[in-house]
Amino acid sequence: IHICEHKLNLRSIEFDKRYVVGETDLWIPSWALGVEVKNTWGEQEELALISTLSNTNFRLRARHLVVVVPDSLSDDTFTVIREMEKRKDFSNLSILRIGDLGKYLDQIKEIECGEGG
C-alpha cells in the first residue's frame, strides 16, 4: 500500500486512506477512484474483494476501481485474479501489477481531466 501511496504522491494526487470495512484501501475523491491492494489470493479473498468492490461502487459511486497486486505475484495467480476483470461484473474494474500503476494513473488523469474533472 505504501508503494501505491508513493505513486499517488509523485503525481500530486490527493487521496484518502480508507480503513472502513467493505471499502477500498485508498480513495481518490476527485476521480472517484478506489484502489484496493491484494497481497495474497484464495477463494475467501475473492469473495471479500467482490464485496469490497461492490460496496465501494454503491456507497461512493466509483467511476474507476483498481486492484493492485505485487509484481512478485506468480503469473498463474495473476491470471486467476484477472478473470474477475474479464467477467465484466464491474465495468469500471482494472486489475494490475504494482509496476503498471503509474501508467494507469496517468491514463485515468487524462480521462478525468479531459472530462473537466
One Martini backbone bead per residue (centre of mass of N, CA, C, O) as a GRO file, in nm:
protein
  117
    1ILE     BB    1   0.055   0.065  -0.016
    2HIS     BB    2   0.304   0.256  -0.016
    3ILE     BB    3   0.351   0.254  -0.322
    4CYS     BB    4   0.083   0.378  -0.399
    5GLU     BB    5   0.120   0.639  -0.241
    6HIS     BB    6   0.375   0.728  -0.388
    7LYS     BB    7   0.251   0.747  -0.676
    8LEU     BB    8   0.047   0.964  -0.594
    9ASN     BB    9   0.245   1.177  -0.482
   10LEU     BB   10   0.413   1.219  -0.745
   11ARG     BB   11   0.122   1.333  -0.879
   12SER     BB   12  -0.048   1.504  -0.680
   13ILE     BB   13  -0.263   1.305  -0.545
   14GLU     BB   14  -0.545   1.306  -0.377
   15PHE     BB   15  -0.602   1.105  -0.077
   16ASP     BB   16  -0.764   0.839   0.098
   17LYS     BB   17  -0.759   0.657   0.384
   18ARG     BB   18  -0.941   0.344   0.398
   19TYR     BB   19  -1.065   0.184   0.708
   20VAL     BB   20  -1.322   0.046   0.582
   21VAL     BB   21  -1.535  -0.186   0.584
   22GLY     BB   22  -1.590  -0.255   0.241
   23GLU     BB   23  -1.352  -0.068   0.139
   24THR     BB   24  -1.119   0.078  -0.006
   25ASP     BB   25  -0.803   0.175   0.083
   26LEU     BB   26  -0.822   0.387  -0.152
   27TRP     BB   27  -0.925   0.739  -0.222
   28ILE     BB   28  -1.015   0.939  -0.514
   29PRO     BB   29  -1.234   1.187  -0.529
   30SER     BB   30  -1.183   1.342  -0.808
   31TRP     BB   31  -1.214   1.035  -0.961
   32ALA     BB   32  -1.360   0.802  -0.829
   33LEU     BB   33  -1.113   0.616  -0.696
   34GLY     BB   34  -1.046   0.281  -0.624
   35VAL     BB   35  -0.796   0.122  -0.407
   36GLU     BB   36  -0.684  -0.218  -0.406
   37VAL     BB   37  -0.488  -0.432  -0.201
   38LYS     BB   38  -0.322  -0.745  -0.299
   39ASN     BB   39  -0.110  -1.012  -0.159
   40THR     BB   40  -0.332  -1.232  -0.172
   41TRP     BB   41  -0.486  -1.561  -0.269
   42GLY     BB   42  -0.833  -1.675  -0.268
   43GLU     BB   43  -1.149  -1.754  -0.220
   44GLN     BB   44  -1.195  -1.554   0.017
   45GLU     BB   45  -1.070  -1.307  -0.123
   46GLU     BB   46  -1.271  -1.290  -0.353
   47LEU     BB   47  -1.527  -1.240  -0.187
   48ALA     BB   48  -1.421  -0.985  -0.043
   49LEU     BB   49  -1.360  -0.820  -0.298
   50ILE     BB   50  -1.642  -0.811  -0.416
   51SER     BB   51  -1.762  -0.663  -0.175
   52THR     BB   52  -1.579  -0.413  -0.179
   53LEU     BB   53  -1.647  -0.321  -0.467
   54SER     BB   54  -1.952  -0.298  -0.433
   55ASN     BB   55  -1.953  -0.095  -0.199
   56THR     BB   56  -1.793   0.128  -0.340
   57ASN     BB   57  -1.982   0.170  -0.573
   58PHE     BB   58  -2.233   0.239  -0.399
   59ARG     BB   59  -2.133   0.450  -0.179
   60LEU     BB   60  -1.918   0.624  -0.387
   61ARG     BB   61  -1.949   0.616  -0.691
   62ALA     BB   62  -1.758   0.473  -0.881
   63ARG     BB   63  -1.564   0.508  -1.182
   64HIS     BB   64  -1.309   0.363  -1.048
   65LEU     BB   65  -1.129   0.044  -1.033
   66VAL     BB   66  -0.842  -0.094  -0.846
   67VAL     BB   67  -0.628  -0.375  -0.849
   68VAL     BB   68  -0.335  -0.439  -0.654
   69VAL     BB   69  -0.038  -0.621  -0.721
   70PRO     BB   70   0.237  -0.777  -0.701
   71ASP     BB   71   0.503  -0.843  -0.906
   72SER     BB   72   0.562  -1.132  -0.751
   73LEU     BB   73   0.326  -1.254  -0.855
   74SER     BB   74   0.216  -1.503  -1.004
   75ASP     BB   75   0.095  -1.566  -1.312
   76ASP     BB   76  -0.131  -1.759  -1.230
   77THR     BB   77  -0.262  -1.577  -1.015
   78PHE     BB   78  -0.307  -1.330  -1.194
   79THR     BB   79  -0.497  -1.471  -1.392
   80VAL     BB   80  -0.717  -1.535  -1.187
   81ILE     BB   81  -0.779  -1.242  -1.105
   82ARG     BB   82  -0.842  -1.135  -1.401
   83GLU     BB   83  -1.114  -1.281  -1.433
   84MET     BB   84  -1.284  -1.062  -1.301
   85GLU     BB   85  -1.250  -0.854  -1.527
   86LYS     BB   86  -1.367  -1.041  -1.763
   87ARG     BB   87  -1.664  -1.079  -1.640
   88LYS     BB   88  -1.802  -0.785  -1.597
   89ASP     BB   89  -1.911  -0.705  -1.307
   90PHE     BB   90  -1.706  -0.458  -1.355
   91SER     BB   91  -1.675  -0.194  -1.575
   92ASN     BB   92  -1.446  -0.028  -1.373
   93LEU     BB   93  -1.224  -0.261  -1.382
   94SER     BB   94  -0.882  -0.305  -1.267
   95ILE     BB   95  -0.593  -0.529  -1.301
   96LEU     BB   96  -0.272  -0.491  -1.135
   97ARG     BB   97   0.044  -0.426  -1.123
   98ILE     BB   98   0.240  -0.209  -0.959
   99GLY     BB   99   0.418  -0.131  -1.216
  100ASP     BB  100   0.132  -0.018  -1.367
  101LEU     BB  101   0.009   0.222  -1.202
  102GLY     BB  102   0.125   0.482  -1.323
  103LYS     BB  103  -0.001   0.452  -1.605
  104TYR     BB  104  -0.291   0.438  -1.507
  105LEU     BB  105  -0.302   0.716  -1.371
  106ASP     BB  106  -0.243   0.874  -1.629
  107GLN     BB  107  -0.500   0.779  -1.779
  108ILE     BB  108  -0.708   0.885  -1.575
  109LYS     BB  109  -0.625   1.178  -1.590
  110GLU     BB  110  -0.702   1.217  -1.885
  111ILE     BB  111  -0.998   1.146  -1.856
  112GLU     BB  112  -1.074   1.350  -1.627
  113CYS     BB  113  -0.958   1.612  -1.759
  114GLY     BB  114  -1.120   1.580  -2.029
  115GLU     BB  115  -1.400   1.604  -1.841
  116GLY     BB  116  -1.326   1.831  -1.614
  117GLY     BB  117  -1.184   1.677  -1.348
   0.00000   0.00000   0.00000
